[in-house]
């Protein structure tokens, strides 16, 4: 599999998202502009589907005893993160996605948006801007670290 395809797939995965894909891309000498553009697209691609389908899938999983603890854990995490959005609205959603720390990112933003009943139409702009901001922070940080190492 080519490094660019692998990077694109990494950007779509929860937890890794654009943070993991940009680090991988820059460590593997993929053009930063290409890596950034494809990583943003890959990170954003699953988000509308997550916003639309999360509650339906969680409701269905909650009917299966094996998955109840997982559903409870997801709901608890979404409630914790939703406090920021309740307080700051769409700016809060942007902040949640833009800060490149564990437990933040587009997937978390989509889960929280779904949990709060926000439509993809209202959620996509702050999530997209947050992904771009997080990607920029990670890209510049990684480039700086790689320059120091070399």
Buried (B, 14 or more C-beta within 10 A) or exposed (E): EEBBEBBBEBBBBEEBBBBBBBBBBBEEEBEBEEBBEBBBBBBBEBBBEBBEEBEEBBEEBBEEEEBEEEBEEBBEBBEEBBEBBEEEEBEBBBBBBBBBEEEBBBBBBBBBBBBBEBEBEBBBEBBBBBBBBBBBBBBEBBEEEEEEEE
